[in-house]
Amino acid sequence: MSVLVYTESENGNFKKIAFETASYAKEVANMLGTTVTAIAINVENPSELSKYGVDKVLTVNNDKLTNFNAKAYADAIRQAATKESAKVVVINSSANDKYLAPVLAVDLNAGYASNVVALPVSTEPFKVKRTAFTNKAFNITAINADVKLIGLAKNSFGLKESDGAATAEAFEPSLKDEDFNISVKSVDKATGKVTIADAEIVVSGGRGLKGPENWGMIEDLAAVLGAATACSKPVSDMGWRPHEEHVGQTGKPVASNLYIAVGISGAIQHLAGINASKVKVVINNDPEAPFFKAADYGIVGDAFEVVPKLVEKLKEF
Ligand code: FAD
C-alpha cells in the first residue's frame, strides 16, 4: 500500500501546487508508515519531485493527455492507484482538480473531501480538517470509504523539502475512446500575465480608484511584485476592468500569500472570496473602512499618493 499523489503540471512543468501536494502526501504517508508514489503526466523533469519526499514517480507520456481532460486524467490516476494499491489519493483544489475530483471519486469508489487544510486529525478513523463557509469556519470530516480522496487547499500546507531520490517508472495507462468524447484541442492564454489562480501575490483595485484611467499604478505595483491584478465587482460591472479580474463571492476566489486591496471598502461579498489569502494589506483613505478589520496590515491614506511611493520604494530592492 502507498499514498498516491497527482502532481499537476502545465506545458511540461510542475505547478507550484504540485510540490505542495507532494509535501503533504509525504507527511500523510509518514503517518501511515508507507511510501509516496506520484503520477506525473507529460512532465519534462519528474525528478524535481525527489526534493519533496516522493519515493517513486509514475511518468505518463501521452500526446492525448497534452490538455487537461477530467475523464481521461481520472482514468489514468485510477489505474495508477490500483497498481500501487493506494488507499489514500491526494490531489489539490485547483479549478482542474475540482473538476477531476468527482469523476475520480466515482472511478475509485472513494470518499472525497475537498478544501483540506491540514494533515489528517486521525487515521483510524480517517478524519481531515477542511474549510467551510468561504474560510469563515473549519469542519472535521470523517472519510469512511476504503479509499480516501483528499483535495488539498492551495497554500494551506507549504513546501517541505527533504533529501531523497525518487525512482522514475514509465507508466502507460490504457485510455478509452469514451474518455475523449469531449476534449480540449488547444489552450490560448488571453494574456501572458500572471493569472489570479496561480498568483502568489494579488494587487486588487476598487471603486476608490475613480476610473479605469488610474489603473496604471495598480499595474505598476503588480509588475514590481510579480503579482496578478484583480478588482472588486463594481469595477468590472462598470467595465473599468475585464470580468475575469472580478474577485469575491460572485467572482474568482483568491488564495494568494499576499493580497493588497487598494480603494476597496471590504464589503462582506468581497471578503468572502479573498479570505483564504494569507496576508491582507489594505490601502484606503477612510479609517472606518470595514476592510481594516479583516486586514493584517493597513495604510490609511490616499491611494494616489501611497501606491506610487510604494512602487518607487519596491523598485529599490
Ligand atoms: P466602494 O464600496 O465604493 O468602496 C470604495 C472604497 O474606496 C471606499 O472604502 C473608500 O473609502 C475608498 N477610497 C475612495 N477614494 C480613495 C482614495 N483616493 N484612496 C484610497 N481609498 C479610497 N463585490 C465584490 O467585490 N465581489 C463580489 O463577488 C461581490 N458579489 C456580490 C454579490 C451580491 C449578491 C451583492 C449584493 C453584492 C456583491 N458585491 C461584490 C458588491 C459589494 O457588496 C460591494 O458593493 C463592493 O465590493 C464594493 O466595491 P468597492 O469596495 O470597490 O467600492
Residues whose N, C-alpha, C, O or C-beta is under 5 A from the ligand:
A	BS01	FAD	G206 R207 G208 C231 S232 K233 P234 V247 G248 Q249 T250 G251 G263 I264 S265 G266 A267 Q269 H270 I283 N284 N285 D286 A289 G301 D302 A303 F304
